């Protein structure tokens, strides 16, 4: 059973899997207005994915790590060959948001495996909280997560 990981501010744990943040602001794989929950295939990738979007290191207090488990039959894998050549660029090309929005609306799967733009050959898992089979996804117990201060030497 695949496990993915989500790092969230502890104060947001109650809403960590509703997709509201992605709905409000949009992200690489969804446009504003589409609910998606972003998770990573490893703890380390989850940390890096959070760090690349961080505005200030002072915000690194009180985070939690949450394991997410799902069966393989809930997962659809995105074909990397179908992506535009600049898919790893920042800001991301709009085509990626279209892919994620279409996937959410289609309900083809509850989970979409996508390549990470941060670490080549690693993956993130997008979760559609509106999918009829969302309830089959197991959200594990949160545990405190602390970033090593050496990451932020000045």
PyMOL commands that set and color helices and strands:
alter all, ss='L'
color gray80, all
select helices_A, chain A and resi 10-15+20-25+43-51+57-59+72-74+80-82+94-106+134-136+149-152
alter helices_A, ss='H'
color red, helices_A
select strands_A, chain A and resi 2-9+37-40+63-70+75-77+111-115+123-127+138-139+143-145
alter strands_A, ss='S'
color yellow, strands_A
deselect
rebuild
show_as cartoon
